[in-house]
């Protein structure tokens, strides 16, 4: 593996971003929407192996106190090799004074707990499609 960390959106194949999200069972839309989401985020991280996109993540933040992490996804064949940890460490290092929140895909909570995240006792969510999020196990 020849890993490269990219912190800008230049020359990213947005269709591949969509495909990775689809492959790992996360929410995906058309490639142009993903492009807009990452470009409008305060922090964007892309991980490449010999120029092949293998994972990514992004965060929105006020840069001072609060940040939210979204779209952390790694190709299945690269999972368990420290790529997710690398993405999160890079995101967190870019806003070190912030509190970070995220919602994990059901079954992935342990990964985030291993990196120091704790489950929220009072977290709430209002989603565009509440029924879908409930069916997928994100909300009770």
Buried (B, 14 or more C-beta within 10 A) or exposed (E): EEBEEBEEBEEBEBEBBBBBBEEBEBEBEEBEEBBEBBEEBBBBBBBBBEEEBBBBBBBBBEEEEBBBBBBBBBBEEBBEBEBBEBBBEBBBEBBEEBEBEBBBBEEBEEBBEEEEBEEEEEEEEEEEEEEEBEEBEBBE
